[in-house]
């Protein structure tokens, strides 16, 4: 892997990570999928299944707690 760092590249984030929050949202969505598709062909494979979704978000409580080092 070759990484090119040029002028103006963001190379480091430093800060107080106690001001960074990851939050699970309230509620879960559960869906029944009557026809599952084969990943290789995209055709129905004769199976059925369940899919669950939930939302997770993140944000910074105080944006002045972080600094980005640029070249």
N, C-alpha and C positions, 0 to 999 in steps of 0.2 A: 504494500500500500504506500502510495506517495502522497504526502501532504505538503501543499504549498502554502506558506504563511507570507502574506504580503502586507504592505502598509495599509492600515485601516482594519486589519483582521482582529476580531475579538478572540483573545487567547485565554482569559482567566476571569472567573466570577468569584468575588470574595464578598463575604458579608456575614450578618448575624442570621443564621438559619432558624432561630427561634421565632422570627417574624414571618416565616414561610409556612403556610398551612396547606395540607392536603385533606380534603373533606369528602366523605361519602354522602351522596345526596339521599334523601328519604325516598323510599319506594323501590321496588323491584318489579320488572315486567317479565312475565313468563308467557311464552307463546308455544303453541303446539304447531309443528310443521308436518303436515300430512304426507308430503312427498319430498324426500331429500334427493339432492342431485349429486352425481358422481363428479369429483373434482377434475378428473382427467378429461372426461368427455362432455360434461355438462348435461348429461341425460339422466332421467330418473333411475334410481338404483333399487327401487322396491322397498325402501326403508322409510320409517317415520321417526320423528324425534322431537325433543323439547329444546328450546333456546331461552336462556335467561339473560336479561340486560339490566345493568344498573349504572348509574352515573357517578363519576368521581371528578372532582374539580380541584384546582389549586390556585392559590393567589398569595400575594405578598401583602401583609398588613401595613408595613411601612416601607415605601419604595426607597427611602433614604438609607436603609440598612444595607444596601448592596451597591457595589461598584464593579464595573467591567474594565479590565485592563486591555487596552488597544495598542497595537503597534503603530 
